[in-house]
């Protein structure tokens, strides 16, 4: 029988990443409330914010399980689960 129990790191990784993705989706939906005022970021805050959200999406997708593994630089690192 396989052990399918997740470690505290795995649970926290999944929950944090899911929360970030959910918040990002909410921001993208809210952004639709701003009318377009041009084709370039210099003309339109909606485009500027959309570009920033794209960068944030890239960062969120880059979060890895290893980011939740304490190391020599994380003396104050505490998991929400133990």
C-alpha positions as CSV (number, residue, x, y, z in Angstrom):
1,X,0.0,0.0,0.0
2,X,1.4,3.4,-1.0
3,X,1.9,6.2,1.5
4,X,-0.1,9.1,0.0
5,X,0.2,11.3,3.1
6,X,1.5,14.7,2.2
7,X,4.3,16.3,4.2
8,X,3.6,19.7,5.9
9,X,5.9,21.3,3.2
10,X,3.8,19.8,0.4
11,X,0.5,20.9,1.9
12,X,1.8,24.4,2.6
13,X,3.3,24.7,-0.9
14,X,0.1,23.6,-2.6
15,X,-2.1,25.9,-0.5
16,X,0.2,29.0,-0.9
17,X,0.5,28.5,-4.6
18,X,-3.3,28.0,-5.0
19,X,-4.0,31.1,-2.9
20,X,-1.6,33.2,-5.0
21,X,-3.2,31.9,-8.2
22,X,-6.7,32.6,-6.9
23,X,-5.7,36.2,-5.9
24,X,-4.1,36.7,-9.3
25,X,-7.3,35.5,-11.0
26,X,-9.3,38.0,-8.9
27,X,-7.0,40.8,-9.8
28,X,-7.3,39.9,-13.5
29,X,-11.1,39.9,-13.3
30,X,-11.1,43.3,-11.5
31,X,-8.8,44.7,-14.2
32,X,-11.5,44.2,-16.7
33,X,-13.4,47.0,-15.0
34,X,-10.9,49.5,-16.3
35,X,-11.6,50.7,-19.8
36,X,-8.8,50.5,-22.4
37,X,-7.4,53.9,-23.3
38,X,-4.9,53.0,-26.0
39,X,-2.6,50.3,-27.3
40,X,0.5,51.0,-25.2
41,X,1.3,50.9,-21.5
42,X,2.3,54.6,-21.7
43,X,-1.3,55.4,-22.8
44,X,-3.3,52.9,-20.6
45,X,-3.1,51.8,-17.0
46,X,-5.0,48.7,-17.7
47,X,-2.3,47.5,-20.1
48,X,0.4,48.5,-17.6
49,X,-1.2,46.6,-14.8
50,X,-1.9,43.6,-17.1
51,X,1.8,43.5,-17.9
52,X,2.7,43.5,-14.3
53,X,0.2,40.7,-13.5
54,X,1.8,38.7,-16.3
55,X,5.2,39.0,-14.5
56,X,3.6,38.1,-11.2
57,X,2.0,35.0,-12.8
58,X,5.5,34.0,-14.0
59,X,6.8,34.4,-10.5
60,X,4.0,32.4,-8.9
61,X,4.5,29.6,-11.4
62,X,8.1,29.5,-10.4
63,X,7.3,28.7,-6.7
64,X,8.7,25.2,-6.0
65,X,8.3,22.7,-3.2
66,X,12.0,23.4,-2.3
67,X,10.9,27.0,-1.4
68,X,9.2,25.5,1.7
69,X,12.1,23.4,2.8
70,X,14.1,25.2,5.6
71,X,17.8,25.7,4.9
72,X,20.7,27.5,6.5
73,X,19.2,30.9,5.5
74,X,15.8,30.4,7.1
75,X,16.3,30.5,10.9
76,X,12.8,32.1,11.3
77,X,11.1,29.8,8.8
78,X,8.1,28.1,10.3
79,X,5.5,25.9,8.5
80,X,1.9,26.5,9.2
81,X,1.5,22.7,9.5
82,X,3.5,20.4,11.8
